[in-house]
Every structure is written in structure tokens, then in C-alpha cells.
Amino acid sequence: MSAADVILSVDQLTVRFDASPPLLKRLVTGAPRRTVHAVEAVDFEVARGSTFALVGESGCGKSTIARTIAGIQAATTGSVSFMGVNVAGFRTRRGALPYRRNLQMIFQDPYASLNPRWRVGRIVAEPILTHRLMARGPALDARIAELLETVGLSPKDAAKYPHQFSGGQRQRISIARALASNPAFVVCDEPTSALDVSVQAQILNLMRKLQRELGLTFLLISHNLAVVAHMADRLGVMYLGRLVEQGDAGQILERPLHPYTRALLDTVPDPHAPRRGRARLSGEVPSPLAPPSGCAFHPRCPLADARCAAERPQPIRVAAVSVACHAVEEGRIDAPTRRSINEKSGDAA
């Protein structure tokens, strides 16, 4: 991927949170400081006009990465280069504002992300007014009407409040707001998880249609592998704050290499083989307050050995995929061909 094709580059991104007890309690009890290792040394790039998806269990750091890229959460170390500028390095809202116009976000809960006291017209107009793209008046009203029509709503809906809409319609309002500033990049944090399955398909098809027509680039955060198969060009699989596998989405979904990726894919029902053998995970996800040594997945991995417990695996290239796994490096794991996710669970379309 050439530098001109890259719109977003994440380099060694690390995000940690201080979870220590208050100072007085630490002095009295002698309790140590505690740090949540939410994201650790994550690297990936997103090409213009493509969709890069991040998947993994709840608490693996997907949404923390999304919030850091969007400027909501500060990075501890590392950089987030958006359109050639390190947006993670901004310390003031004014300095980041010109770049944030090109980077918008669609949140998971379409109701909680909309101000219930504002009419839809004001909600959609907010990015336009914040970035001073237009002044109030007939031209702005026409732009709001155009945006609502673009996402399949009526211009008359601008006079209504969020509570007057269904969940799918509210998410369409969120998409209209995200498009209002003509962004180049949209972060989609579980945009369909709060919606019914039939409504999910409508929203996903709308997003793909807008991507084709407007040339948008998406970062998609999801735990639904059927959604990822329908939307993603490239895929990153996260476990306990680290990327364990990333690359071409089709190749990963059909020929997963990392044991954790295989376990995730085995959770997808396959009506063609209801009694097939599945990789079962034992144990619990380790605490990010005290991540394991070596490979973070080794306490639950059926292929783990002494090296996995002692040495953190470095990413290696296998065809169009990068994977961090000693078992893959040493040839202790095969790469079976699987039925595609869309064949298993049905295409979102």
C-alpha cells in the first residue's frame, strides 16, 4: 500500500488508564498503583475508500481505539496519523478542529448519541455550524433536507424529535449527522448492534451505498462476523488490547491462522455442518490490570507451550495476512479452508 493510498495510519498506539485507589487509601493501606492496559502497541493502516474492521470480544480494546482515533480519548503513547497529520498529538480542541471535520463517528446506541431535546434539523446541522461550513438560513435548511433524503428520511423529519423515530431511523439520523461536514473518514462503533436483524441489513446496505457514491472510508468496530464479512476489505482481530491477526478480510475469514481467530469463527453457526468439531476456549479472559506474560492468549490456547508463556510473538507475514503466533511461525498449526461467513449465516443484503 503506497503512502498516497493511506488515509489513516496507527503506529504503536498504546492506551492505558490509571485504576489506582485514591492517594490517601494507598498511603494508609499500602496498595500499589493499578493500570488498565486497554490497548498495547497496535499498528494498522486504512486505505482510502476501503473498510477496515476490528473484531474481538467485549473489552478487547476495539472501542478504545475508535475513540482515540476520533479524538475522544487521549493516547498514552504512539501516533494516529490522519491525512498525514498526527491527530493524537493535538493538545487543544482548536488545533484538531480542521482535521476533525474530515473525521466523523457513528455511535453504537442511536438514541443515546442524539440530544433528545433537539429537533432533528438542529442535530444534523450541528457539524455544519461547528465547522462554520454554512451560516443559518435557507441554504442550510436545504442542505439538511438533502442529507435526510440521502439517508432515506423525509425533509419534514427535520422538525421532529429523536423519540418520534424507530431505532433504525435514529441510526439514519446519526449517519446524516456524520455526513453533514463532508468527511473523508467515518468511524463506525458497533453501528448496528442495537438494531433488529432486518434493520441491520438496511443500515449496512445504506452505508455501502454511501461509500460507493461519496468515496467514504470506514473504520468498522464490530463483534458480528456476518457484518464484517459483508462490509470489510481488511480485518484486524484483537485480543486483550493487541492485534493478533490482520490482513485481507476474505482470506482471514476463510483461512484463519491464529487459534483465537479460529475460535471466534467457530462461534458462527453452520447449518451445513451442525455437528462439526469446534475449537472450544477454556478459562476466562485475563484481566487487563495484569495481562499475562508472553502471548496474552496462551492461558486459553490449546497449542500453547513454554515459549508462548515466556516470549511475546512478533507479527509474521503469511500471504496477505500478518499474524502474531508462535504456533504459526513454527508450523504447529494448519490453515484449513472454511465455508465463508456469508454461506453460513446469510448475506446481509
C-alpha angles and dihedrals in degrees: 000000000000122000090247090059095052116092097169129029122182113196123189091327112189126179122183131173128209107236096169122138116254115289095251092053091049091051093049099042100029091233113166126236114271126211128194109218097209099161125012126194098322120181128185142132131218121209122220114269094013136107120237114191129201117201135178144111122306111283096026093118102261097126092041089059090048092050092047092051090048091051095246094111125041120233119238093210137343131053140270109205111197117182088343097310127104100236091178088066096061114111099181132055091227093057093051097043098089091054096042089062086070094045119062134166137222111204131216099245110053092196101045091049093057122075104242091207095056126080116239092252091058092046093053092043094052097088091045093053095039092055092039093235093143138005125236113277144081093316091057091047089052091050091052091050090049092051093049091050090048091060094043101263131119123257086233088066089075089082094055133087125241093251090064092067136073121247093263092048091050090054089051087055089051090052091049089052091049091052095046096091094046094245125193094208132039125191109210111196107194090318095179106030093099093051135085116262095252091049091047090060091051093051093045092049089048091052092050091048092051091046091056095044099041101030093239125174118218134202102197121199111195145143092200109096092193089059090048092050090052097046114023131092093179130022137204121195115207131200124179094339098316135096108241097176135010139164141082107012095217093051094048093048093048100035108023115187108185116076090230092053089051091051091051092050091048089062089068110094115241112202090191092060109023093163099044120135115265134199105246122203118221126202130015133295106271118248116264085221089070111017116192122260119255114006109010090218096053097097089063102030118107090208098050120129136172093285091054090054095048108033128051109229118239120219116266128189120247109176106300094346135084114209132179105210133119091208091058092045092051094044094244093131131056127218108232121194112241136194110266119261091242090056090050102046106014129262114283089233 
